[in-house]
Amino acid sequence: MYEQCERLTDGPNDALKRDLAALKNTEAAVRAAAVSKLSKACHQQTVEPLLDLLRSEDTQVRIAAIETLGRLGAKEAIEPLR
């Protein structure tokens, strides 16, 4: 399945900024690829933008966001997923 993050980091990171910006791209494939990269970042800043993607019209983007939130151990995702 996937390896869950042991803990989330919270420092500045240029690659993280680029991937977070890509979440707003109009193309679903670009957003899904950014989510995939963010799943490996284990960074606290990714949680809120990923929660926003749970409302995406694109199924691939929603699934990627759900999987990444699970990997991050984001308890904030529990309620929106009910």
N, C-alpha and C positions, 0 to 999 in steps of 0.2 A: 504494500500500500504506500505509505510514506513515513518518513522519520519526523517525529514531532520536534519542534524547537525545545531545547532544554530551558532557555530563558530568552527574553526579548532584549535587544540592545536599544539604545536611545540616543546615540551620538550622531553628529552630522555626517553625511555621506553623499558625494556628488552623483554616484551611480543610482543611489536610491531616489534622489530628486528627479533624475531623468525618467526612471521607471514610474514614479508617481505621476509625473506629467503625462506620460504615455497612456495612463488610465483614462484620460479625457479625450483621446484620439477618437475620431468619428468611425474608424474602421475597427470592427469587433476583433479581427485577428490580431491587430496591434495591441488592443487592450488585453486580450487573453495571453499574449506573449509576455506582456509586462507583468501580469499577475503571476505567471510562471516564474519569472525572475524574482519577483518579490517574495515568493514562497521560500526561496533560499536565503533571503536577507535576515529573517528572524528579527525584524525591527518593529518597535512599538508604533512608529508613525504610519505603518501600513494598515493598521486595523481599521481606522475610521474610513479611509477611502475604499477599502474592500467591503465594508458594510454597505456603503453606497451602491456598490456594484451588484448587490443582491437584488436590486430593482431593475437591473439591465434587461432590455428586451431580448438580448441575445443569450440563448441557452448555454452556449459554450463559455461565455464570459461569466455567467452566474455560477456554473458548475466549478470553474477554475477558482472563483472567489470563495465558494463554500469549502473547497478542498484546502485552499491556502489558509483560511480562517481556522480550520481544524488543525492544520499543521502548526499554526501559531498558538493554538490553545486559547483562542479568543473567546472567553466566556460571554462577551458582549454580543456574540452572534447567536446565542441560544434563543433568545426571545424572537428576533426577526425571522428565524427559521421555523418557528412553530406554526 
